[in-house]
Amino acid sequence: MSLTTPVKFRLPVLLVLVIGLAVTWRTAHVAGQREQQRVLRLFEKRAEVRVHGLNADAGSSLEAVHAVAALMEATGRIDAATFQSFAGSMLESHAEIVGVQWAPRVRDEQREDFEREGTRALGSAVQITERGADQVRKVAAGSRDEYFPISHARSGAKTEAEVGYDLASDSALLLALTEAGITGQAVNTDPRTETGADGEDRTTFQVVHPVYSQDVPLDTPAQRRVAIAGHVVGEIDAQVLIGKHLRPESSALGAFRWTVYDDGAKEPARLVSGAPLEGGPPTGTAASFAQIGKRTWRILAIPGSGALAAAGSRPFWTILFAGAALSLAAAVWLATALGRKATIARLVEERTPELRDARRTIESQMAEMVLLNEQLQGRNRELGQFSMAVTTGLKQPLKALAARLDWARRELGDASPAALSGIEQVEMLAQHVRRRVDELDELGAASRNTVHLEQVDLEACAERAVRDLDELLDKSGATIRSDELPSLVGDAELITILYRNLIENALLHGGEDQPAVHLTAERADHGWVLGVRDDGKGFQPVPALRTSRRTRKNGHGRIEKPGIGLAICDRVVQRHRGSLWVESRPGAGSHFRFSLNHNIFD
C-alpha cells in the first residue's frame, strides 16, 4: 500500500487484500482436493485393470485343474504316463501351477490292493504313508476307514507329491477334501508359506476338485459322499500368480505396492502376499476383490508414502501463489485508484470557486446576449413595420400619379409632342419607382413571413412566376424552357417569389434578340441543385456574391441599376437553409443556381 494513500482509503484496500487471499486459499484448497481425487481415480482404475487380469489368470488355472478332473471322471482309470503327459501340458501353459495329483478314494480293505498295484506299476515298493510326528518324515499310515493316497502326480521338486502319500492325513487338506466331496465343487485350502530347497519362502494353496463314479445319483450330499471316487489336487504358487499382474510399479501417485488377503482363511494364513498392514490401510489405498475359486481375495494397492498429498500440493501452491500475486496487484491498483480519486477531488475542490465564477460570468454574458437579441428582433420588427408603412404609403401616390398622367395625356391629345414625350418619361420613372416599391414589399415579406414547410411542386411555382411576368415576356419576346422540376419541402409562396425574381433577372440581362431562359434541375449527392440560366453577355463573378450591389449592361445596351431582386432571392434561399451562387463568364451567359434543404420528396 502506498504511503500517500489517504487513511480513510486504507481500510477498503486491506479488506480487498484479505478477501482476495481468503478466496485464493479456498480455491487452492478445493483445486488440491480435486487433483487428489482425479489422481486417485486414475490409480484405482489402474489397480482394477491389474486385478481383472489376475481374476482371468486365476480362472484359467482353475479351469486347467478342472480339465484334469474331467479327464479322470471320463476315463475312470488311466496309467501314470498318460496322466503325467496330460497334466504336463497344463503345467507348461500355467507357470503358477506347481503340481497336479490324482488321489483316488481307497477304503481300508482296499489298501493292500492299492499298494500291490502301485509297486507293480512303479517297480518299487509303494505304501500309503503320512507325515510323522516331526511333520517332515513320512511313515506308514495308521489304520482308518478310507485314504486318499496320491496315485499319479506331475509336480516340481515337491517331496509330498510322492506316490502313496495320503492327502487326508493333512488336516487342512482333509477339510478341503471333505467339503469338495459333499458340495461337488472345487475348494481352495488356506494359503501356506513354506521354505523351499533354495531357501526362498513360497506361498501356495491347493485346489481340490472332486471326481465321482459314473452312473450314480449325485443329488444329495449323502449321495455325493458315497459316490466320491477321488480328487484331483492342483497346487498353485500364489506368488507366481500374483507376480504376473501385481508387480510394484510407478504411477501418478509414485511407486505403489500390493498386499493380498484371503478373506476366507484364518489368521495368520489370511495374508497371501505383501507386507501386513499395521493400523489399517493408508490414505489413498485402492481396494479390489478377486474371486479365486470359492475364496475371495482382498487386494490392496498401496501408494507411496505422502504421494497423494504431494499430488494435491502442486495445484494448491500454484493457485495460492498466483492468487496471492493477483490479490496484491488488485490491492495496489485500488490504492492507486483511490489515491488518484482523492487527488482529483482535492483539485476539483480547489477549482470549484474558479469554475463557479466562470459560470456566473458566462451566464451573465448569455443573459446580455439574449437581451441584445431581443432588442435586435424588436428593431427588426420596427424596421419591417416602417418598410411596410413606406411601401404602403408610396403605392397610393404612385397610383394617383399614374392616373393624373393618363388624364394629362388625354387632355393634350396631339397638341404638344414635346409635352407628350415628357409625360412618357415621367410614366417610365413612375413605373420604375413602382417596381422598386414592389421589390421592397417582397423583400419584407421574405424576411418577415413565417416559412410554411410542405411538399411543394416546383413546376407549379415556376408556372405562377412566368404568369406574373407575362407583360415583360411579351415585350422582350423571350422563350422559356424547363427541365423536369422535382417536388421538395419548402414554402410555395416564397419559392414562387424566388423563381419570379430569377426569371425577371434573366429576361432583363438576356440576349439582345429574343432572350432564351432555361430552368435547370440536377440531382446531386446532397439533394437537388436548381437554377435559371440566361444567354446574356455574362460577367466575371466576384468571390462573395452580393447580387443586390452590382450593375451590368442589359441585353438592350442600357445600364441597369442594381435593384434588390437578387437580394430577395438570396433571402428566400437563406430562409430555406440553402445556398445561392452564380456561374458565369464574359460572353457565355449567367447561370444562377441554388439548393434548398435536403428533405426531398421525389
GIPE-V576258 format. One record per residue. N is the residue number from 1. RES is the residue in one letter. SS is DSSP state (helix for helix, strand for strand, loop for the rest). OMEGA is omega in degrees with one decimal (none if undefined). BURIAL is 1 if it has 16 or more other ideal C-beta (glycine too) atoms within 10 Angstrom, else 0. Layout:
{{N	RES	SS	OMEGA	BURIAL} {N	RES	SS	OMEGA	BURIAL}}
//
This chain:
{{1	M	loop	-179.5	1} {2	S	loop	179.0	0} {3	L	loop	179.7	0} {4	T	loop	179.0	0} {5	T	loop	179.8	1} {6	P	loop	-176.1	0} {7	V	helix	-176.2	0} {8	K	helix	178.7	0} {9	F	helix	-176.0	1} {10	R	helix	179.0	0} {11	L	helix	176.0	0} {12	P	helix	179.5	0} {13	V	helix	178.0	1} {14	L	helix	179.0	0} {15	L	helix	177.0	0} {16	V	helix	-179.6	1} {17	L	helix	-178.8	1} {18	V	helix	179.2	0} {19	I	helix	178.3	0} {20	G	helix	179.6	1} {21	L	helix	179.4	1} {22	A	helix	178.6	0} {23	V	helix	178.8	0} {24	T	helix	-179.8	1} {25	W	helix	-179.8	0} {26	R	helix	178.7	0} {27	T	helix	179.4	1} {28	A	helix	179.8	1} {29	H	helix	179.2	0} {30	V	helix	179.0	0} {31	A	helix	177.7	1} {32	G	helix	178.8	1} {33	Q	helix	179.3	0} {34	R	helix	177.5	0} {35	E	helix	176.2	1} {36	Q	helix	179.3	1} {37	Q	helix	179.8	0} {38	R	helix	-179.7	0} {39	V	helix	-179.8	1} {40	L	helix	177.1	1} {41	R	helix	176.5	0} {42	L	helix	179.9	0} {43	F	helix	-180.0	1} {44	E	helix	178.9	1} {45	K	helix	178.0	0} {46	R	helix	179.0	1} {47	A	helix	178.5	1} {48	E	helix	178.4	0} {49	V	helix	179.7	0} {50	R	helix	-178.9	1} {51	V	helix	176.7	1} {52	H	helix	176.6	0} {53	G	helix	177.5	0} {54	L	helix	177.6	1} {55	N	helix	-179.2	1} {56	A	helix	-179.3	0} {57	D	helix	178.5	1} {58	A	helix	177.0	1} {59	G	helix	177.8	0} {60	S	helix	178.2	0} {61	S	helix	178.5	1} {62	L	helix	177.2	1} {63	E	helix	177.8	0} {64	A	helix	177.2	1} {65	V	helix	178.6	1} {66	H	helix	178.9	0} {67	A	helix	177.6	1} {68	V	helix	178.8	1} {69	A	helix	178.5	1} {70	A	helix	177.2	0} {71	L	helix	-178.7	1} {72	M	helix	-179.4	1} {73	E	helix	-177.3	1} {74	A	helix	-175.1	0} {75	T	helix	-178.0	0} {76	G	loop	178.3	0} {77	R	loop	172.1	0} {78	I	loop	-179.7	1} {79	D	loop	-175.8	0} {80	A	helix	-177.5	1} {81	A	helix	179.7	0} {82	T	helix	179.8	0} {83	F	helix	-177.5	1} {84	Q	helix	178.9	1} {85	S	helix	-178.8	0} {86	F	helix	-179.4	1} {87	A	helix	179.2	1} {88	G	helix	177.9	0} {89	S	helix	177.1	0} {90	M	helix	-178.5	1} {91	L	helix	-178.7	1} {92	E	helix	-178.0	0} {93	S	helix	-179.3	0} {94	H	loop	-176.9	1} {95	A	loop	-177.7	0} {96	E	loop	179.1	1} {97	I	strand	-177.4	1} {98	V	strand	-179.3	1} {99	G	strand	178.5	1} {100	V	strand	179.2	1} {101	Q	strand	171.9	1} {102	W	strand	-178.7	1} {103	A	strand	179.9	1} {104	P	strand	175.6	1} {105	R	loop	-178.4	1} {106	V	strand	175.7	1} {107	R	strand	-175.8	0} {108	D	helix	-179.3	0} {109	E	helix	178.7	0} {110	Q	helix	-173.8	0} {111	R	helix	-177.0	1} {112	E	helix	178.9	0} {113	D	helix	178.9	0} {114	F	helix	-178.0	1} {115	E	helix	-179.7	1} {116	R	helix	179.9	0} {117	E	helix	178.6	0} {118	G	helix	178.3	1} {119	T	helix	-179.2	0} {120	R	helix	-177.0	0} {121	A	helix	-176.8	0} {122	L	helix	-178.2	0} {123	G	loop	177.4	0} {124	S	loop	-174.0	0} {125	A	loop	178.2	0} {126	V	loop	174.5	1} {127	Q	loop	179.0	1} {128	I	loop	-174.2	1} {129	T	strand	175.1	1} {130	E	strand	179.9	1} {131	R	strand	178.0	1} {132	G	loop	-178.6	0} {133	A	loop	179.5	0} {134	D	loop	178.6	0} {135	Q	loop	179.3	0} {136	V	loop	-179.8	0} {137	R	loop	175.9	0} {138	K	strand	-179.3	1} {139	V	strand	178.7	0} {140	A	strand	-178.0	0} {141	A	loop	176.6	1} {142	G	loop	-176.8	0} {143	S	loop	174.6	0} {144	R	loop	-171.0	0} {145	D	loop	-177.6	0} {146	E	strand	-179.6	0} {147	Y	strand	171.6	1} {148	F	loop	-177.8	1} {149	P	strand	178.2	1} {150	I	strand	177.9	1} {151	S	strand	177.4	1} {152	H	strand	-180.0	1} {153	A	strand	170.5	1} {154	R	strand	-174.7	1} {155	S	strand	176.2	1} {156	G	loop	-177.2	0} {157	A	loop	179.6	0} {158	K	loop	-176.6	1} {159	T	helix	-178.8	0} {160	E	helix	178.7	1} {161	A	helix	-179.6	1} {162	E	loop	-179.2	0} {163	V	loop	177.8	1} {164	G	loop	-179.0	1} {165	Y	strand	-176.5	1} {166	D	strand	-179.4	1} {167	L	helix	-179.0	1} {168	A	helix	178.3	1} {169	S	helix	176.3	1} {170	D	loop	-173.8	1} {171	S	helix	179.5	0} {172	A	helix	178.9	0} {173	L	helix	-179.9	1} {174	L	helix	176.9	0} {175	L	helix	-179.9	0} {176	A	helix	179.4	1} {177	L	helix	-178.6	1} {178	T	helix	-179.2	0} {179	E	helix	-180.0	1} {180	A	helix	-179.0	1} {181	G	helix	-177.4	1} {182	I	helix	-175.7	1} {183	T	helix	-177.0	0} {184	G	loop	-179.2	0} {185	Q	loop	177.6	0} {186	A	loop	-177.4	1} {187	V	strand	176.9	1} {188	N	strand	171.8	1} {189	T	loop	174.9	1} {190	D	loop	176.2	1} {191	P	loop	-178.4	1} {192	R	strand	179.7	1} {193	T	strand	179.4	0} {194	E	strand	177.2	0} {195	T	strand	-178.1	0} {196	G	loop	-179.2	0} {197	A	loop	179.5	0} {198	D	loop	178.7	0} {199	G	loop	180.0	0} {200	E	loop	175.0	0} {201	D	strand	-179.3	0} {202	R	strand	179.0	0} {203	T	strand	-179.2	1} {204	T	strand	171.4	1} {205	F	strand	-178.0	1} {206	Q	strand	173.3	1} {207	V	strand	-177.0	1} {208	V	strand	-178.8	1} {209	H	strand	-178.0	1} {210	P	strand	174.3	1} {211	V	strand	-175.3	1} {212	Y	strand	174.4	1} {213	S	loop	-177.9	0} {214	Q	loop	174.0	0} {215	D	loop	174.0	0} {216	V	loop	179.9	0} {217	P	loop	-179.6	0} {218	L	loop	-174.0	0} {219	D	loop	-175.7	0} {220	T	loop	176.6	0} {221	P	helix	179.5	0} {222	A	helix	179.6	0} {223	Q	helix	179.1	0} {224	R	helix	178.4	1} {225	R	helix	-179.7	0} {226	V	helix	-173.5	0} {227	A	helix	-176.3	1} {228	I	strand	-179.8	1} {229	A	strand	179.9	1} {230	G	strand	-179.0	1} {231	H	strand	167.5	1} {232	V	strand	-177.3	1} {233	V	strand	175.7	1} {234	G	strand	178.0	1} {235	E	strand	-174.2	1} {236	I	strand	177.4	1} {237	D	strand	-176.6	1} {238	A	helix	-178.4	1} {239	Q	helix	177.9	1} {240	V	helix	179.7	1} {241	L	helix	-179.5	1} {242	I	helix	-176.3	1} {243	G	helix	179.4	0} {244	K	loop	-174.2	0} {245	H	loop	-173.3	1} {246	L	loop	178.4	1} {247	R	loop	174.1	0} {248	P	loop	-178.7	0} {249	E	strand	-179.4	0} {250	S	strand	179.0	0} {251	S	strand	176.7	1} {252	A	loop	177.7	1} {253	L	loop	-178.7	1} {254	G	strand	179.6	0} {255	A	strand	176.6	0} {256	F	strand	-176.7	1} {257	R	strand	-175.3	1} {258	W	strand	170.2	1} {259	T	strand	-174.1	1} {260	V	strand	176.6	1} {261	Y	strand	170.9	1} {262	D	strand	-174.7	1} {263	D	loop	179.6	0} {264	G	loop	-177.6	0} {265	A	loop	177.2	1} {266	K	loop	177.7	0} {267	E	loop	1.1	0} {268	P	loop	-174.9	0} {269	A	loop	-177.5	1} {270	R	loop	-179.6	1} {271	L	strand	-179.8	1} {272	V	strand	-175.6	1} {273	S	strand	176.5	1} {274	G	loop	-178.8	1} {275	A	loop	178.6	0} {276	P	loop	-178.7	0} {277	L	loop	178.0	0} {278	E	loop	177.9	0} {279	G	loop	177.1	0} {280	G	loop	-178.8	0} {281	P	loop	178.5	0} {282	P	loop	179.5	0} {283	T	loop	179.2	0} {284	G	loop	179.7	1} {285	T	loop	177.9	1} {286	A	strand	-178.3	1} {287	A	strand	175.7	0} {288	S	strand	-176.6	1} {289	F	strand	177.4	0} {290	A	strand	179.5	1} {291	Q	strand	-179.5	0} {292	I	strand	-174.3	1} {293	G	loop	177.8	1} {294	K	loop	-179.7	0} {295	R	strand	176.0	1} {296	T	strand	176.8	0} {297	W	strand	175.7	1} {298	R	strand	-173.0	0} {299	I	strand	-178.1	1} {300	L	strand	173.8	1} {301	A	strand	-170.2	1} {302	I	strand	-179.6	1} {303	P	strand	178.2	1} {304	G	loop	-176.4	1} {305	S	loop	177.0	0} {306	G	loop	-175.8	0} {307	A	helix	-178.4	1} {308	L	helix	177.8	1} {309	A	helix	179.2	0} {310	A	helix	179.8	0} {311	A	helix	179.8	1} {312	G	helix	-176.1	1} {313	S	helix	-178.1	1} {314	R	helix	177.2	0} {315	P	helix	-179.7	1} {316	F	helix	-177.6	1} {317	W	helix	178.8	0} {318	T	helix	-179.5	0} {319	I	helix	-178.8	1} {320	L	helix	179.9	1} {321	F	helix	-178.9	0} {322	A	helix	179.7	0} {323	G	helix	178.2	1} {324	A	helix	178.7	1} {325	A	helix	179.4	0} {326	L	helix	179.0	0} {327	S	helix	178.5	1} {328	L	helix	179.1	0} {329	A	helix	178.6	0} {330	A	helix	179.0	0} {331	A	helix	179.0	1} {332	V	helix	179.5	0} {333	W	helix	-179.8	0} {334	L	helix	178.6	1} {335	A	helix	178.9	1} {336	T	helix	-178.9	0} {337	A	helix	-180.0	0} {338	L	helix	176.3	1} {339	G	helix	177.9	1} {340	R	helix	178.0	0} {341	K	helix	179.1	0} {342	A	helix	179.3	0} {343	T	helix	179.4	0} {344	I	helix	179.1	0} {345	A	helix	179.3	0} {346	R	helix	-180.0	0} {347	L	helix	179.0	0} {348	V	helix	179.4	0} {349	E	helix	179.6	0} {350	E	helix	-175.8	0} {351	R	helix	-176.6	0} {352	T	helix	178.7	0} {353	P	helix	179.4	0} {354	E	helix	180.0	0} {355	L	helix	179.3	0} {356	R	helix	178.6	0} {357	D	helix	179.7	0} {358	A	helix	178.3	0} {359	R	helix	178.7	0} {360	R	helix	-180.0	0} {361	T	helix	-179.6	0} {362	I	helix	179.3	0} {363	E	helix	178.3	0} {364	S	helix	179.7	0} {365	Q	helix	179.3	0} {366	M	helix	178.3	0} {367	A	helix	177.5	0} {368	E	helix	-179.8	0} {369	M	helix	177.9	0} {370	V	helix	179.6	0} {371	L	helix	178.9	0} {372	L	helix	179.9	0} {373	N	helix	178.3	0} {374	E	helix	177.8	0} {375	Q	helix	179.7	0} {376	L	helix	178.9	0} {377	Q	helix	177.0	0} {378	G	helix	177.8	0} {379	R	helix	179.5	0} {380	N	helix	178.0	0} {381	R	helix	178.2	0} {382	E	helix	179.1	0} {383	L	helix	178.8	0} {384	G	helix	178.8	0} {385	Q	helix	177.7	0} {386	F	helix	-179.8	0} {387	S	helix	180.0	1} {388	M	helix	-179.8	0} {389	A	helix	-179.6	0} {390	V	helix	-177.9	0} {391	T	helix	178.7	1} {392	T	helix	-179.7	0} {393	G	helix	-178.8	0} {394	L	helix	-175.3	1} {395	K	helix	-177.1	0} {396	Q	helix	177.1	0} {397	P	helix	179.0	0} {398	L	helix	177.2	0} {399	K	helix	179.8	0} {400	A	helix	178.1	0} {401	L	helix	179.6	1} {402	A	helix	-179.9	0} {403	A	helix	179.8	0} {404	R	helix	178.7	0} {405	L	helix	178.7	1} {406	D	helix	177.6	0} {407	W	helix	179.7	0} {408	A	helix	179.2	0} {409	R	helix	-178.1	0} {410	R	helix	-178.0	0} {411	E	helix	-177.5	0} {412	L	helix	-177.5	0} {413	G	loop	178.9	0} {414	D	loop	-173.6	0} {415	A	loop	-174.3	0} {416	S	loop	178.7	0} {417	P	helix	-179.4	0} {418	A	helix	178.5	0} {419	A	helix	178.6	0} {420	L	helix	178.0	0} {421	S	helix	178.6	0} {422	G	helix	178.7	0} {423	I	helix	179.7	1} {424	E	helix	-179.8	0} {425	Q	helix	177.9	0} {426	V	helix	178.0	0} {427	E	helix	179.4	0} {428	M	helix	179.0	0} {429	L	helix	178.8	0} {430	A	helix	177.4	1} {431	Q	helix	179.5	0} {432	H	helix	178.4	0} {433	V	helix	-179.8	0} {434	R	helix	179.7	1} {435	R	helix	179.7	0} {436	R	helix	177.4	1} {437	V	helix	177.8	1} {438	D	helix	179.4	0} {439	E	helix	176.8	1} {440	L	helix	178.5	1} {441	D	helix	178.9	1} {442	E	helix	178.6	1} {443	L	helix	177.5	1} {444	G	helix	178.8	1} {445	A	helix	-179.8	1} {446	A	helix	-178.9	1} {447	S	helix	-169.1	1} {448	R	helix	-172.9	0} {449	N	loop	174.1	0} {450	T	loop	179.8	0} {451	V	loop	178.9	0} {452	H	loop	-176.2	0} {453	L	loop	176.4	0} {454	E	strand	176.7	0} {455	Q	strand	-171.5	0} {456	V	strand	174.6	1} {457	D	strand	-176.7	0} {458	L	helix	177.0	1} {459	E	helix	-179.1	0} {460	A	helix	178.0	0} {461	C	helix	-179.9	1} {462	A	helix	179.4	1} {463	E	helix	177.6	0} {464	R	helix	179.0	0} {465	A	helix	179.9	1} {466	V	helix	179.1	1} {467	R	helix	178.5	0} {468	D	helix	-177.3	1} {469	L	loop	-176.9	1} {470	D	helix	-177.9	0} {471	E	helix	179.7	0} {472	L	helix	178.0	0} {473	L	helix	179.3	1} {474	D	helix	-177.6	0} {475	K	helix	-176.9	0} {476	S	helix	-177.5	1} {477	G	loop	-176.2	0} {478	A	loop	174.6	1} {479	T	strand	-179.7	0} {480	I	strand	173.3	1} {481	R	strand	-172.4	0} {482	S	strand	167.6	1} {483	D	loop	176.1	0} {484	E	loop	-175.6	0} {485	L	loop	-175.8	1} {486	P	loop	169.3	1} {487	S	strand	179.2	0} {488	L	strand	-177.9	1} {489	V	strand	178.8	0} {490	G	strand	178.3	1} {491	D	loop	-173.1	1} {492	A	helix	-178.2	1} {493	E	helix	-178.9	1} {494	L	helix	179.4	1} {495	I	helix	175.6	1} {496	T	helix	175.9	1} {497	I	helix	179.7	1} {498	L	helix	-179.4	1} {499	Y	helix	-178.7	1} {500	R	helix	-178.9	1} {501	N	helix	178.7	1} {502	L	helix	179.9	1} {503	I	helix	177.8	1} {504	E	helix	178.0	1} {505	N	helix	179.3	1} {506	A	helix	179.1	1} {507	L	helix	-178.4	1} {508	L	helix	-174.7	1} {509	H	loop	-179.0	1} {510	G	loop	-178.6	1} {511	G	loop	-176.2	1} {512	E	loop	-179.8	0} {513	D	loop	178.3	0} {514	Q	loop	-179.6	0} {515	P	loop	177.9	1} {516	A	strand	-179.3	1} {517	V	strand	-177.3	1} {518	H	strand	175.2	1} {519	L	strand	-172.4	1} {520	T	strand	175.4	1} {521	A	strand	-176.8	0} {522	E	strand	179.6	0} {523	R	strand	178.9	0} {524	A	strand	-178.2	0} {525	D	loop	-174.6	0} {526	H	loop	-179.2	0} {527	G	strand	-179.7	1} {528	W	strand	171.9	1} {529	V	strand	-175.8	1} {530	L	strand	-180.0	1} {531	G	strand	176.5	1} {532	V	strand	-176.7	1} {533	R	strand	175.2	1} {534	D	loop	-179.4	1} {535	D	loop	-179.0	1} {536	G	loop	-176.5	1} {537	K	loop	179.6	1} {538	G	loop	-179.3	1} {539	F	loop	177.8	1} {540	Q	loop	-176.0	0} {541	P	loop	173.8	0} {542	V	loop	-177.4	0} {543	P	loop	-179.8	0} {544	A	loop	-175.2	0} {545	L	loop	171.0	1} {546	R	loop	-166.8	0} {547	T	helix	-177.3	1} {548	S	helix	-174.7	1} {549	R	helix	179.6	0} {550	R	loop	176.8	0} {551	T	loop	174.4	0} {552	R	strand	177.8	0} {553	K	strand	176.7	0} {554	N	loop	-176.2	1} {555	G	loop	-178.1	1} {556	H	loop	174.7	0} {557	G	loop	-178.8	0} {558	R	loop	177.4	0} {559	I	strand	177.9	0} {560	E	strand	177.6	0} {561	K	loop	-169.8	0} {562	P	loop	179.6	0} {563	G	loop	-174.8	1} {564	I	loop	-178.5	1} {565	G	helix	-178.1	1} {566	L	helix	174.3	1} {567	A	helix	175.4	1} {568	I	helix	178.9	1} {569	C	helix	-179.2	1} {570	D	helix	-179.1	1} {571	R	helix	178.8	1} {572	V	helix	179.9	1} {573	V	helix	178.6	1} {574	Q	helix	179.7	0} {575	R	helix	176.1	1} {576	H	loop	179.0	1} {577	R	loop	177.4	0} {578	G	loop	-179.6	1} {579	S	strand	-178.6	0} {580	L	strand	177.5	1} {581	W	strand	-177.5	0} {582	V	strand	174.2	1} {583	E	strand	-175.1	0} {584	S	strand	170.2	1} {585	R	loop	-175.8	0} {586	P	loop	177.2	0} {587	G	loop	-176.2	0} {588	A	loop	178.8	0} {589	G	loop	-178.6	1} {590	S	strand	179.6	1} {591	H	strand	177.3	1} {592	F	strand	-174.2	1} {593	R	strand	179.3	1} {594	F	strand	173.3	1} {595	S	strand	-179.7	1} {596	L	loop	-179.6	1} {597	N	loop	-175.7	0} {598	H	loop	-178.0	0} {599	N	loop	-173.2	0} {600	I	strand	173.2	0} {601	F	strand	-178.1	0} {602	D	loop	none	0}}
//
